[in-house]
Amino acid sequence: MGKYELWLVFILLSLPLAGLGQGRSWEVAVAGGAAHNFRTPLHIEQNDLADLEVDAKYRTEPFHPPVYYDIRVSTWQNDRGWEFKFTHHKLILDNLPPEVQRFSITDGYNLLTLNRLWLVHGLALSAGAGIVITHPESTIRGIPYPENRGIFNKGYYISGPLVEAAVAKRYYFADRWFILGEGRVMASYVEVPVANGEARLSNVALHGLLGVGFKIIP
């Protein structure tokens, strides 16, 4: 799945927001950021071979291409709203066991969520759920997994569910333009293919984001 296919998914999942009624304001925002990944279990199974269990430590490298980024569309009516987010996250296994030469999900560990919004004392609180679209890259026991399979033969897979909760603040510097700061916690579980098997992993992470947005007033 390339950039155009990701945008298609983004648009299709945003369509339900278009029919939520009149008298709404709309926002579009983009942001960069970073994440702290907590240690979580990684389980690797391969046919006729011993399973691998790893207390996985991941790094993200948010400023190395492909960079960490977030795109969102929000709609508000009074002090409540809905929001769709697409976040490009990355996981790179730091503590590789001897059998694993490479294990990463860097193009990426893509997070798509639909969230409920509440405005409380000037802060936007949100909670929601969604799916993870992964692009796994791995070499295990000397065998690389091909990256030309999956959706559109581009190496992408719909891999599992996620939940999130966040708090954000908007600082307006013009009539409709604002700076967005957000803190978020996300938890997800995925299953991804590896050579002759599969890997099961979870990710629990704290995300910090800073970006810019534009408010559309009907």
N, C-alpha and C positions, 0 to 999 in steps of 0.2 A: 504494500500500500504506500503510494507516494503522497506528495503534498496535496494533489488534487483529489485523491480518493479520501484523504483525511478531512478535507473541507466538505466533501459530499456527505460524509457521516455526520459532521458537525451541523450542517444545514438540515439534514433529515431529522436529526434528534431535536433540533430547535423548533421544528414546525408546530408541535403541540402548543408552544407558548404563543403562537400567533393568534389563537382564538380565545384568549382569556378575557376579552371584554374591552369596553371603552374606558376612557378616562385614565389611561395608564401612561406612565413615563417609561422610557426605555434607555438603557445604557449599554455601551460597548467599551470594553477595556482590554488592554494588553499589558502584560507584566513579565518581569524576569524574577529570578529568585534562587534560592538554594534550599537544601533539605538535609536534615540529620536523620539517618536511618538507624533504627535500633537493631540489635542482633536478633535474628529470628531463625527458626529451623529451616534447613534446606535438605530435601530428601531426593536422591537420584536413584532411579531404577533403570537397569539395562538388562536385556534378555540374557539369561543364563550366567549372569555375573552377580557378585555380591553387591548389595545395596550400599550406597554411600550416605552417611548422615553427617551434616555439617552444621555447627553453630555459626551461621553465616554472618559475616561482617561486610557490609557493602559501603562503597563510596559512590558519590554521584558525579563529581567533576562538572558542576553546573555551568562553568564558564568556558569549558572546552567543547568545540563543535562535536556533535550537534548540541547546542546550548539548551539549558532549562528555560522553558517559556510557558506562559499561560494566556489563554484567550477566553473571554467570557461575554455572554449576552445576558442582560438582566432586565426584568420588567417589574415596576413598582406600582402599587395602588394604595395610597395613603402610607401606612407604616408596615405593609407586608408585600412580599413579592416572590418571584421565582427567578431562578438563575441556572443557566447551562454553562459548564466550564469544560474546557479542554486543556489539560496540563501535560506537557512533555517532560517526563521525569526519566531518570536513568539509574540503573543498578549495575555496579561492577563489583564482583566478588573479590575481596581483598585477601582473605585467608584460604587460598586454594589448597586443597589436599593433594597429595602426590599424584593421584589418579586424574586430576582435573588440570588441564593446561590452560583452559580459558572458560570463563562462565560470566556472561554479561548480557544485559538487556538495555541497549543504549540507543536504539533508533526507533522506538524507545520503549520505555515503560509508560505507555500513554494512558492517561486517566480521564475518563469522560463521566461527568456527574451531573445530575439534576438535583437542585437544592431549593429548599424553602428558605425564605429570607424574612427576618424581622428587624425593624429599626428600633433600637432601645438606647435612649440617652445618647443619640448621635452615632452609635455604633451599629454596623450591620452584622447581625448574627445569622449564621446559616448552618443547616444540617441537611445531608442528603446521601444519596447512594448512586452507584453507577457500575460501569464495566471497565476492565483493563484490556487494552489492545497492546500486545507485546511484539517485539521483534527480537527473539532470542538468538544469541551468538555463543556457541560453545564448542570446545574440543575436549573430549573426555576419553581417557585411555588411548590417546593418540588419534581418535577418529573425530573429525569435525562434522557438525550437523549442517546440511545444505541450507543456504539462506534464500533459495529460489522456490520455496514452497509456500503454503498458506494462502491468504487472501490475495487474489490477483497474481499469484506466484511471486510475490514481493517479500516474503518472509514474515508477514504479519499474521497474528492469530488473536481471536477473541478468547481470552484466557481465564477470566474469572471475575468475581464481584469485588466491590469496594464500598466503604462508607467513609464519610468525612464530616468534620465539624470545623467551623472557622469563625473568626471575628475580624472585621475589616473596618477601616476608617477612610472616608473620602474627604480630601481637603481641596475645596474649590479655589482655583486661582483665576478663573474667568467665569462668564455667565454659565457656560455649559461644560467647561473643561475642569477636570479634577485629577489630583494625584491620589492613587490608591495604595494603601498599605494593608497587608493582611498577614495574620498568623493562622495556621491550619494544622490539624492533625488528621492523618489519613491511615486507614488500615485496609489491606487488600490480601486476597489469596488467589494464586494462579497456578495453573498447570501448563508447562511448556514442553515442547518436544526436544529431545536430545538424540544423539546417534543411538539407534537400537533401543530406545526407551523414552522415558519422560522424567521431568523434574517437577517437584511440588514445592512451592515456597510461599511465604507470606512476607509482607512488607508493612511495617509500622514506622511512620516517619512524621517528624515535625517540619513544616514548610514555612518559610518566610518569603513574602513577595512584595515587590514594589513596582508600580507601573503607572500608567496614565490612561484616563478614560474620557468619554464624551457622552453627555446626557442629551437624549433626543426628546424634545417636548412636543407632544401632539398639537 
